[in-house]
Amino acid sequence: MIFQNGETIVFAGDSVTDCGRKRPYGMGLWEGLGNGYVRMVDTSLAIDYPERMLRIINVGESGAASKDMLAHWEQNVEKCNPDWVFVMIGANDVWRQFDEPNLDNSLLMPDCYRANLEAVCERTLPNVKGMFIISPFYMEANDNDPMKKRMVEYAGICKEVVEKYAEKYNIKYIDVQEDFDNHLKYRYPSYISWDRVHPNWVGGMMIARKILKAIEA
């Protein structure tokens, strides 16, 4: 497993990461880390690696788009002095284009999304041991659904950003959309999410397991 004793791991994102975590920083037992995939990752590591004291921090913000994450990056992430950083953002960048199309969503468009991801990478990668970008996802089996097509496009941007920096830095892409797509060959979307965006514990565990695999746990 790549995390060593005493290291700090920060998870940044939107409500999928937040899941009711404590403020200003989500840490510790019970509701500290929230009740989503970050809690599941922490619990798994505590069971399998009790000798390693890891400081896992959840700074997910419900409702955040990539522009919000970037605006709060210094306060939420850099002040934690992390060794490793995980980012999962994009659901709200896409969702607002569909549920509030009458608003000015110019700062949520693909070029802005890419620029925001690149900005957090450029200011973070030189100062950490590694970074993981987790794909945004939409739990819908119909690949022709307009919102899913848009979300897949944004996941592709994540992958391209990772590839841009991978030659120089330790940065990896985690594709969770493919796991949900495989699951939905057998189960209806409401089995893992009531709105196709916020995963229940089954969906949360799928994300957690993909992260654990990525960190060689």
PLY file of the C-alpha trace (Angstrom):
ply
format ascii 1.0
element vertex 217
property float x
property float y
property float z
element edge 216
property int vertex1
property int vertex2
end_header
0.00 0.00 0.00
1.43 3.36 -1.01
0.46 5.40 2.07
3.07 5.40 4.80
2.75 5.96 8.54
2.02 9.57 9.48
0.97 10.75 6.03
-1.94 13.11 5.32
-4.46 12.30 2.61
-7.01 14.90 1.50
-10.19 14.18 -0.46
-11.68 17.17 -2.31
-14.89 17.30 -4.31
-18.61 17.99 -4.17
-21.52 16.41 -2.27
-20.51 12.89 -3.33
-17.35 13.44 -1.29
-18.87 15.65 1.41
-21.59 13.26 2.64
-22.20 15.24 5.83
-18.59 15.61 6.93
-17.63 17.91 9.80
-16.59 21.56 9.36
-14.20 23.17 8.79
-12.31 19.94 8.12
-13.77 16.46 8.07
-11.64 14.21 10.27
-11.91 11.56 12.95
-14.52 9.02 13.94
-18.26 8.80 13.35
-19.60 11.74 11.32
-16.18 13.38 11.05
-15.45 11.99 7.60
-19.09 11.88 6.54
-20.99 8.72 5.64
-19.77 8.18 2.08
-16.86 6.65 0.23
-14.21 8.58 2.19
-15.40 6.97 5.42
-15.33 3.56 3.71
-11.75 4.08 2.51
-10.65 5.18 5.98
-12.37 2.22 7.65
-10.82 -0.28 5.26
-7.33 1.12 5.79
-7.77 1.16 9.58
-8.71 -2.53 9.49
-5.99 -3.70 7.12
-3.15 -1.38 8.20
-3.59 -0.69 11.94
0.13 0.00 12.29
-0.09 3.02 9.99
-1.51 6.18 11.53
-2.98 7.97 8.55
-4.54 11.43 8.71
-7.44 11.33 6.25
-9.29 14.61 5.71
-12.54 15.19 3.84
-12.97 18.70 2.40
-15.78 17.94 -0.03
-18.32 20.75 -0.44
-21.92 20.02 -1.33
-22.99 21.95 -4.41
-19.44 22.80 -5.48
-18.46 22.97 -9.13
-14.82 23.00 -10.24
-14.68 26.81 -10.06
-15.75 26.68 -6.40
-13.22 23.99 -5.58
-10.44 26.08 -7.12
-11.56 29.20 -5.25
-11.40 27.36 -1.92
-8.28 25.29 -2.69
-5.89 27.19 -0.44
-8.21 27.10 2.56
-9.50 23.57 2.08
-6.50 21.68 0.74
-3.20 23.56 0.90
-3.59 24.48 4.58
-3.79 20.74 5.37
-0.27 20.26 3.95
-1.23 16.95 2.31
1.07 14.20 1.13
-1.61 12.84 -1.21
-4.65 14.49 -2.79
-7.77 12.98 -4.34
-10.11 15.07 -6.49
-13.57 14.11 -7.74
-15.38 17.08 -9.25
-17.59 17.75 -12.24
-21.06 16.54 -11.35
-22.32 20.05 -10.65
-20.49 21.54 -13.64
-22.59 19.20 -15.77
-25.79 19.07 -13.72
-26.32 22.85 -13.69
-26.31 22.79 -17.48
-29.40 20.58 -17.36
-31.41 21.52 -14.27
-30.74 25.28 -14.54
-30.10 25.86 -18.26
-31.61 29.36 -18.07
-28.69 30.62 -15.93
-25.33 31.87 -17.13
-23.38 28.62 -17.01
-20.38 29.91 -18.96
-17.97 29.10 -16.11
-19.11 25.47 -16.14
-18.28 24.77 -19.79
-15.59 22.27 -20.85
-12.81 24.82 -21.37
-13.35 26.31 -17.90
-13.59 22.87 -16.34
-10.29 21.85 -17.92
-8.61 25.09 -16.84
-9.78 24.63 -13.24
-8.45 21.07 -13.09
-5.13 22.15 -14.57
-4.88 25.00 -12.07
-5.23 22.73 -9.04
-2.75 20.28 -10.57
-0.13 22.95 -11.25
-0.29 24.42 -7.77
-0.47 21.05 -5.99
1.63 18.45 -7.81
5.04 20.00 -7.06
4.26 19.85 -3.33
2.77 16.38 -2.83
3.83 12.76 -3.23
0.96 12.06 -5.59
-2.47 13.02 -6.79
-5.49 11.09 -8.05
-8.23 12.49 -10.29
-11.45 10.46 -10.02
-13.85 10.64 -12.93
-17.21 12.34 -12.47
-19.99 9.89 -13.26
-23.68 9.49 -14.01
-25.41 6.28 -12.96
-27.51 5.78 -16.08
-27.47 2.72 -18.32
-28.63 4.60 -21.43
-25.48 5.89 -23.11
-27.60 8.22 -25.27
-28.99 10.10 -22.27
-27.87 13.74 -22.81
-26.58 14.25 -19.28
-24.64 11.01 -19.32
-23.04 11.90 -22.64
-21.97 15.23 -21.19
-20.64 13.62 -18.02
-18.62 11.13 -20.04
-17.16 14.09 -21.94
-16.07 15.69 -18.67
-14.59 12.40 -17.46
-12.57 12.38 -20.67
-11.26 15.84 -19.82
-10.09 14.49 -16.45
-8.20 11.73 -18.19
-6.58 14.16 -20.61
-5.48 16.43 -17.77
-3.90 13.49 -15.96
-2.08 12.45 -19.13
-0.75 16.00 -19.52
1.01 15.89 -16.14
1.74 12.17 -15.78
5.13 12.29 -17.47
6.51 14.75 -14.91
4.47 14.01 -11.79
2.90 11.13 -9.91
-0.72 11.63 -10.93
-3.23 8.92 -11.80
-6.74 8.72 -13.22
-9.43 6.59 -11.56
-12.37 5.71 -13.82
-15.44 4.88 -11.72
-17.91 5.36 -14.58
-16.88 2.02 -16.06
-17.66 0.28 -12.77
-21.13 1.78 -12.60
-21.76 0.91 -16.25
-20.86 -2.73 -15.58
-23.10 -2.82 -12.49
-26.03 -1.37 -14.43
-25.97 -4.30 -16.79
-27.67 -6.18 -13.95
-29.26 -3.58 -11.64
-31.54 -0.60 -12.23
-29.94 2.82 -11.44
-32.18 3.47 -8.42
-30.57 0.46 -6.73
-27.38 2.49 -6.29
-28.63 6.07 -6.54
-31.97 7.82 -6.09
-31.07 10.59 -8.56
-28.27 8.97 -10.62
-25.72 11.36 -9.11
-25.55 10.69 -5.35
-24.55 7.06 -4.65
-26.01 5.10 -1.76
-23.77 2.82 0.30
-23.55 0.29 -2.52
-22.40 2.98 -4.92
-20.12 4.47 -2.28
-18.47 1.12 -1.70
-17.86 0.75 -5.43
-15.98 4.06 -5.42
-14.07 3.12 -2.27
-13.00 -0.23 -3.70
-11.72 1.44 -6.86
-9.67 3.86 -4.76
-8.27 1.05 -2.60
-7.18 -0.77 -5.72
-5.51 2.37 -7.07
-3.45 2.80 -3.89
-2.50 -0.90 -3.92
-4.29 -1.61 -0.65
0 1
1 2
2 3
3 4
4 5
5 6
6 7
7 8
8 9
9 10
10 11
11 12
12 13
13 14
14 15
15 16
16 17
17 18
18 19
19 20
20 21
21 22
22 23
23 24
24 25
25 26
26 27
27 28
28 29
29 30
30 31
31 32
32 33
33 34
34 35
35 36
36 37
37 38
38 39
39 40
40 41
41 42
42 43
43 44
44 45
45 46
46 47
47 48
48 49
49 50
50 51
51 52
52 53
53 54
54 55
55 56
56 57
57 58
58 59
59 60
60 61
61 62
62 63
63 64
64 65
65 66
66 67
67 68
68 69
69 70
70 71
71 72
72 73
73 74
74 75
75 76
76 77
77 78
78 79
79 80
80 81
81 82
82 83
83 84
84 85
85 86
86 87
87 88
88 89
89 90
90 91
91 92
92 93
93 94
94 95
95 96
96 97
97 98
98 99
99 100
100 101
101 102
102 103
103 104
104 105
105 106
106 107
107 108
108 109
109 110
110 111
111 112
112 113
113 114
114 115
115 116
116 117
117 118
118 119
119 120
120 121
121 122
122 123
123 124
124 125
125 126
126 127
127 128
128 129
129 130
130 131
131 132
132 133
133 134
134 135
135 136
136 137
137 138
138 139
139 140
140 141
141 142
142 143
143 144
144 145
145 146
146 147
147 148
148 149
149 150
150 151
151 152
152 153
153 154
154 155
155 156
156 157
157 158
158 159
159 160
160 161
161 162
162 163
163 164
164 165
165 166
166 167
167 168
168 169
169 170
170 171
171 172
172 173
173 174
174 175
175 176
176 177
177 178
178 179
179 180
180 181
181 182
182 183
183 184
184 185
185 186
186 187
187 188
188 189
189 190
190 191
191 192
192 193
193 194
194 195
195 196
196 197
197 198
198 199
199 200
200 201
201 202
202 203
203 204
204 205
205 206
206 207
207 208
208 209
209 210
210 211
211 212
212 213
213 214
214 215
215 216
